[in-house]
Amino acid sequence: MNRLAVIITSELNNINKVEDFIERTIKEFKLSENLRGKITLAVIESVNNSILYGNKQNPQKLVKLTAFKGHQRVIFTVEDGGEGFDFNNIPDPTTPENLIKVTGRGLFLMKKLTNELLFVQNGSKVIMTFSIE
């Protein structure tokens, strides 16, 4: 199987379902343990953003996750029912004026943990690519 998917409602208590999905993906795709931390943190950050900011914790709105294994890479997508956001204008959390802010590090982490990070559908869909070692 080269493709897995799960759909959750926009409630933060569904993060355990996301963790289960990631574990299932790692096992079924036979991914290395070296990728586990990167994938887990990046995908959970993306799902949190979808629930909190995209769908505004509206349990009537869904978050769709997919995982696809290709040649030398695995791709995760996270899609919400929100309007998207301006992904070209994201403040840098490492600048002095942003260091003390409580939020704003998730997208920065996602960029650092993935080999490629794309935003489509005006930012309501995130595509994260991880190279398979």
Buried (B, 14 or more C-beta within 10 A) or exposed (E): EEEBEBEBBBBEEBBEBBBEBBEEBBEEBEBEEEBEEBBBBBBBBBBBBBBBBBBEEBEEBBBBBBBBBEEEEBBBBBBBBBEBBEBEEBEEBEEEEBEEEEEEBBBBBBEEBBEEBEBEEEBBBBBBBBEBE
